[in-house]
Amino acid sequence: MRVLVAAFASIVFASSAGCAGGMGASTSRLSPSFLRQNTVSVHVEASPRIAELFGAVAERMKQSGKAELAEFFTAQTGGAFGSGFAVRRGGETFIVTNRHVVDFADEAEISVDGSNEAVPVDVIYADKDYDLAVLSFREQAPRNLPGLRLSSTHAHDLETVIATGYPGLDGRPSYQITRGQISNERFSATSRGHTITLLQHTAPIDPGSSGGPLANESGAVVGVNFVKYEGRDNVYLAIPVDAVSRVIDAALETKRGLANVPWLVDRLGKSCGTLVGGLRHEGEPSVDVYDLITNDVIAERGFESVEAMSKRETKANREELWSAFVENPTAIMRVAVAERLWKEAHGKEGLPVTCLPLQQDPKSDTLRLLVKFERGTRETFWRFEQGSWKLAAFDKMIGTPPSKPTKRRKR
């Protein structure tokens, strides 16, 4: 457990520090109004199942005398807000934000400056290595979102940068624009076992600014803000533009692939193959397995899996586990469910070997695959969530799959 939790902590280290969360190509100077026009507020509501889960956790914390934690989890039931910005790629308009803003949602709403209208969007892609997600408009994108352009070059030390976003003020999102400089163009961090490069800068950002753009003086985006570093003055981190561009390309491929059956079949096979390989991993599941756990599974089995994991640990390790849980509960629940799957996959049927197709139920919003073990088989149920196929159920190990298509909330 410690290796997997440590690996996860390195991916979301920004969360432990607290969430922080332009112009056309022919223009050479920043237009603050254009930057403001294309920076949006992102609001996410907790699904009923996730809200119920956090409500139950809050009650447990309250009964244990942990009032502050109870208040924290109660607040999670009401959803969250962050920031984002519009970009255009391949004829499509997308909204870029942080993954942690939309972590437990399939859909969100965005609001633009000067408008009280909430526009529905879908979480079409969430990146595994960087804290980035891309939202796609369910219908026509607003006409007043022409989109910011991405810088063609990496930001450099002492370069002037401008941060925009919608941090909270008086309990609601409020637009903010600040100026600073790049203080370290190559800040190194570890994600999923390998080194990634981030931008360190001094343009102030605050909770709720997560996902807002970091632009240069010509108004081109050089990064995406995601953390205000605690314990240091004027230290803020952003994800560099080259990673942002790659993630937008992946989102465009996903949106086009959703209308392409061979593409979907290929991705389903790869996800199931990743599951098989990850469950065969020695000692504990590979880090890739927790990426395959849907939010429905988290709502159904996440907290009890964390409790089960905690009972097997020493006192010091339990404290470490619960501390990580408070920092990022949904993510740690994914880790716990992944470990639970791994233990059950190393049972009497032997190790998993391969994935086989099954006849599909047209009334279900999940697809079925058979996982062949060395001495048996198990059914798996898969759902497309945030840009990839994820596990909705694994036979009787983590519950039963949805029997009816998921209905969208009425707006």
C-alpha positions in Angstrom: 0.0 0.0 0.0 2.8 2.5 0.9 4.4 2.3 -2.5 1.1 2.9 -4.3 0.0 5.7 -2.0 3.4 7.4 -2.3 3.3 7.1 -6.1 -0.1 8.7 -6.1 0.9 11.4 -3.7 3.6 12.5 -6.2 1.0 12.8 -8.9 -1.3 15.1 -6.9 1.3 16.9 -4.7 -0.4 20.1 -5.7 -3.5 19.1 -3.7 -1.4 18.9 -0.5 -0.3 22.5 -1.0 -3.9 23.8 -1.5 -5.8 24.2 -4.8 -5.1 27.4 -6.8 -7.5 27.0 -8.1 -5.0 36.9 -25.1 -5.3 37.6 -28.3 -5.7 36.5 -31.8 -2.6 35.3 -33.6 -2.2 38.6 -35.4 -2.0 40.7 -32.2 1.3 41.4 -30.5 0.2 43.1 -27.3 -2.0 41.9 -24.4 -5.7 42.9 -24.4 -6.9 42.5 -20.8 -10.5 42.5 -22.0 -9.8 39.7 -24.5 -8.1 37.6 -21.7 -11.1 38.2 -19.4 -13.6 37.3 -22.2 -12.0 33.9 -22.7 -11.4 33.0 -19.0 -14.4 31.1 -17.5 -15.7 29.9 -14.2 -16.2 26.1 -14.0 -18.8 24.7 -11.6 -19.1 21.0 -10.9 -21.9 19.4 -8.8 -21.3 16.2 -7.0 -23.3 13.3 -8.4 -26.0 12.0 -6.0 -24.0 8.9 -5.2 -20.8 10.9 -4.5 -22.7 13.4 -2.5 -24.3 10.6 -0.4 -20.8 9.1 0.1 -19.3 12.4 1.4 -22.4 13.0 3.5 -21.9 9.6 5.2 -18.2 10.3 5.7 -19.0 13.7 7.2 -21.4 12.0 9.7 -18.7 9.5 10.7 -16.2 12.3 11.3 -18.8 14.2 13.3 -19.5 11.2 15.5 -15.8 10.8 16.0 -15.5 14.3 17.3 -13.7 15.6 14.3 -15.8 18.7 13.6 -13.4 20.3 11.1 -13.2 17.2 8.9 -17.0 16.8 9.2 -17.4 20.3 7.9 -14.9 19.7 5.1 -16.7 16.6 3.8 -20.1 18.3 4.1 -18.8 21.0 1.9 -17.8 18.4 -0.7 -21.4 17.3 -1.1 -22.2 20.7 -2.7 -19.7 20.4 -5.5 -16.8 22.7 -6.4 -15.8 25.5 -8.6 -12.6 26.4 -10.4 -11.4 28.2 -13.5 -10.8 27.5 -17.1 -10.2 29.1 -20.5 -11.4 28.6 -24.1 -9.2 27.3 -26.9 -9.9 26.2 -30.5 -8.4 23.2 -32.1 -9.4 21.3 -35.3 -12.6 23.4 -35.7 -13.7 22.7 -32.1 -14.0 25.0 -29.1 -12.8 23.4 -25.8 -12.5 24.6 -22.2 -9.2 23.7 -20.5 -9.2 23.3 -16.7 -7.5 21.2 -14.0 -8.3 17.6 -13.6 -8.9 18.0 -9.8 -11.6 20.5 -10.5 -13.7 17.9 -12.3 -12.3 14.7 -10.8 -15.6 13.1 -9.7 -17.8 14.4 -12.5 -18.8 13.5 -16.1 -20.2 16.9 -16.7 -20.0 20.5 -15.5 -21.2 24.0 -16.3 -19.2 27.1 -17.3 -20.0 30.8 -16.9 -18.4 33.6 -18.9 -17.9 37.1 -17.7 -20.9 39.3 -17.7 -23.4 36.5 -18.1 -25.6 34.7 -15.6 -26.2 31.8 -18.0 -24.6 28.5 -17.1 -23.5 26.6 -20.2 -23.4 22.7 -19.9 -20.2 20.9 -20.9 -18.9 17.4 -20.7 -15.6 16.2 -19.3 -14.3 14.7 -22.5 -10.7 14.0 -21.4 -8.6 14.0 -18.2 -4.9 13.5 -18.4 -3.1 10.9 -16.2 0.3 12.6 -15.8 -0.6 16.3 -15.6 -3.4 17.9 -13.6 -5.3 18.8 -16.8 -8.8 18.1 -18.1 -10.6 19.3 -21.3 -14.3 20.1 -21.4 -16.4 19.9 -24.6 -19.6 21.9 -25.2 -22.7 19.7 -25.3 -24.3 22.0 -27.8 -23.0 25.0 -29.8 -20.2 26.9 -28.0 -21.1 30.6 -27.1 -20.2 33.0 -29.8 -18.3 35.3 -27.5 -15.6 32.7 -26.9 -13.2 33.0 -29.8 -10.5 31.3 -27.7 -7.0 32.1 -26.5 -4.0 31.0 -28.6 -1.2 28.9 -27.2 2.3 30.2 -27.1 4.6 28.5 -29.6 7.6 28.8 -27.2 8.3 27.7 -23.6 8.2 30.5 -21.0 11.6 31.7 -19.7 13.1 33.0 -16.5 12.0 36.6 -15.6 9.5 36.6 -18.4 6.4 38.7 -17.4 3.2 36.6 -17.0 -0.4 37.3 -16.3 -2.7 35.0 -14.4 -6.5 35.1 -14.7 -9.2 33.1 -13.0 -12.2 33.0 -10.8 -11.1 32.5 -7.2 -13.7 32.7 -4.5 -14.6 35.9 -2.9 -17.6 36.2 -0.4 -18.3 32.5 -1.1 -18.7 32.8 -4.9 -16.3 32.9 -7.9 -14.9 36.4 -8.7 -12.7 37.4 -11.6 -9.1 38.2 -10.8 -6.1 39.2 -13.0 -2.6 39.5 -11.6 0.9 40.0 -12.9 4.2 38.4 -12.1 7.3 36.8 -13.5 8.6 33.3 -14.3 10.8 32.5 -11.3 11.8 29.0 -12.4 11.2 27.9 -16.0 12.1 24.3 -15.2 10.7 23.2 -11.9 11.0 19.4 -11.7 8.4 17.2 -10.1 7.7 13.4 -10.1 4.6 12.0 -11.6 3.9 8.3 -12.0 7.5 7.4 -11.6 9.0 9.9 -14.1 10.0 13.5 -14.1 7.8 16.3 -15.4 8.6 19.9 -15.8 6.4 22.7 -14.4 6.6 26.5 -14.4 7.2 28.4 -11.2 6.0 32.0 -11.2 5.0 35.0 -9.0 1.7 36.0 -10.4 -0.7 35.6 -7.4 -3.4 32.9 -7.6 -5.9 31.8 -5.0 -8.2 28.9 -4.3 -10.6 28.8 -7.2 -8.0 29.9 -9.7 -7.3 26.2 -10.5 -7.4 25.8 -14.3 -7.0 29.4 -15.2 -4.5 30.5 -17.9 -1.1 31.9 -17.4 -0.4 34.2 -20.4 2.6 36.2 -21.6 2.5 39.9 -22.5 1.2 39.2 -26.0 -1.8 37.3 -24.5 -0.6 33.8 -25.6 -1.1 31.0 -23.0 2.2 29.7 -21.6 0.7 27.5 -18.9 -2.3 26.5 -16.8 -2.3 27.4 -13.1 -2.9 24.7 -10.6 -1.3 25.3 -7.2 -0.4 28.0 -4.6 2.5 26.5 -2.8 2.2 26.7 1.0 5.1 27.5 3.2 6.8 29.8 0.7 6.0 33.4 -0.4 5.2 34.1 -4.0 5.5 30.5 -5.2 2.9 29.4 -7.7 3.0 26.6 -10.2 1.6 26.1 -13.7 1.6 23.3 -16.2 3.7 24.3 -19.3 2.2 25.0 -22.7 3.7 21.9 -24.5 1.8 19.6 -22.1 -1.4 21.6 -22.5 -1.2 21.4 -26.3 -0.7 17.6 -26.1 -3.7 17.2 -23.9 -5.9 19.3 -26.2 -4.8 17.1 -29.1 -5.8 14.0 -27.1 -9.2 15.6 -26.3 -9.8 16.3 -30.0 -8.9 12.7 -30.9 -11.3 11.5 -28.2 -14.2 13.6 -29.4 -13.8 12.4 -33.0 -13.2 8.8 -31.7 -16.5 8.7 -29.9 -18.3 8.5 -33.3 -15.9 5.8 -34.5 -16.8 2.2 -33.4 -13.4 0.7 -34.3 -11.6 3.4 -32.3 -13.8 2.7 -29.3 -13.3 -1.1 -29.6 -9.6 -0.6 -29.8 -9.5 1.6 -26.7 -11.7 -0.9 -24.8 -9.3 -3.7 -25.6 -6.3 -1.6 -24.4 -8.0 -0.7 -21.1 -8.9 -4.3 -20.4 -5.3 -5.3 -21.3 -4.0 -2.7 -18.9 -6.3 -4.1 -16.1 -5.0 -7.6 -16.7 -1.4 -6.5 -16.7 -1.9 -4.3 -13.6 -3.5 -7.1 -11.6 -0.7 -9.5 -12.5 1.8 -7.0 -11.0 3.8 -8.5 -8.0 3.3 -7.2 -4.5 0.5 -4.7 -5.3 -1.4 -3.5 -8.3 0.4 -1.3 -10.8 -0.3 2.4 -10.7 -2.3 2.1 -13.9 -5.1 0.1 -12.3 -6.4 3.0 -10.2 -6.9 5.0 -13.4 -9.4 2.4 -14.4 -11.8 2.8 -11.5 -15.1 4.7 -12.3 -16.6 7.3 -9.9 -19.6 5.0 -9.5 -17.3 2.3 -8.0 -15.8 4.9 -5.7 -19.2 5.9 -4.5 -20.2 2.3 -3.9 -17.1 0.7 -2.5 -14.4 3.4 -2.0 -14.7 4.3 1.7 -15.1 0.8 2.9 -12.0 -0.2 0.9 -10.0 2.6 2.6 -11.2 1.3 6.0 -10.3 -2.2 5.1 -6.8 -1.0 4.0 -6.4 1.0 7.2 -7.1 -2.0 9.5 -4.2 -3.9 7.9 -1.6 -1.1 8.5 0.5 -0.1 11.4 -0.5 2.9 13.5 2.0 5.1 11.7 0.9 3.9 8.3 -2.8 4.4 9.2 -2.1 8.0 10.1 -0.3 8.5 6.7 -3.2 6.9 4.9 -5.9 9.0 6.5 -3.9 12.1 6.1 -3.6 11.4 2.3 -7.4 10.6 2.3 -8.3 14.0 3.7 -6.0 15.7 1.1 -7.6 13.9 -1.8 -10.4 11.5 -0.8 -11.6 10.3 -4.2 -8.1 9.5 -5.4 -7.1 7.5 -2.3 -10.4 5.6 -2.6 -9.3 4.7 -6.1 -6.0 3.4 -4.7 -7.9 1.3 -2.0 -10.3 -0.2 -4.6 -7.4 -1.0 -6.9 -5.7 -2.9 -4.0 -8.9 -4.7 -3.2 -9.2 -5.8 -6.8 -5.6 -7.0 -6.8 -6.1 -9.1 -3.7 -9.2 -10.7 -5.1 -7.6 -11.3 -8.5 -4.8 -13.2 -6.7 -7.3 -15.7 -5.4 -8.2 -19.3 -6.1 -8.8 -18.7 -9.8 -5.2 -17.8 -10.4 -3.9 -14.8 -12.1 -5.8 -13.0 -15.0 -4.6 -14.0 -18.5 -6.6 -12.2 -21.2 -9.9 -10.4 -22.1 -12.6 -12.0 -24.2 -15.7 -10.3 -25.7 -19.3 -11.1 -24.6 -22.7 -10.5 -26.1 -23.8 -7.0 -25.1 -27.0 -5.8 -23.4 -28.3 -2.9 -25.6 -30.2 -1.5 -22.6 -27.2 -1.0 -20.4 -24.7 1.9 -20.5 -21.9 -0.5 -19.8 -20.0 -3.0 -22.1 -19.1 -6.5 -20.9 -15.9 -8.3 -21.3 -14.9 -11.7 -19.9 -11.5 -11.8 -18.1 -10.0 -15.3 -18.4 -8.0 -16.4 -15.3 -5.6 -19.3 -15.1 -8.4 -21.4 -13.5 -11.6 -19.5 -14.1 -13.3 -16.5 -15.6 -14.9 -13.3 -14.3 -17.2 -10.8 -16.1 -16.1 -7.1 -16.2 -18.3 -4.2 -17.0 -16.8 -1.1 -18.6 -18.0 2.5 -18.9 -16.5 5.4 -21.0 -15.5 8.1 -18.5 -13.3 11.2 -18.9 -11.7 10.1 -22.1 -11.2 6.4 -21.5 -12.9 3.1 -20.7 -13.0 2.4 -17.0 -14.2 -0.4 -14.8 -17.8 -0.1 -13.7 -17.9 -3.6 -12.1 -15.8 -6.7 -11.8 -18.2 -9.6 -11.4 -19.2 -9.7 -7.7 -16.0 -8.2 -6.4 -17.0 -4.6 -6.5 -20.7 -4.5 -6.9 -23.3 -4.8 -9.7 -23.3 -2.6 -12.9 -25.9 -0.1 -13.7 -28.9 -1.7 -15.5 -30.2 1.4 -17.1 -28.6 4.3 -19.0 -27.5 7.1 -16.8 -29.9 10.1 -17.1 -28.6 13.6 -17.3 -29.7 16.1 -14.7 -32.5 18.5 -15.7 -31.3 22.0 -16.0 
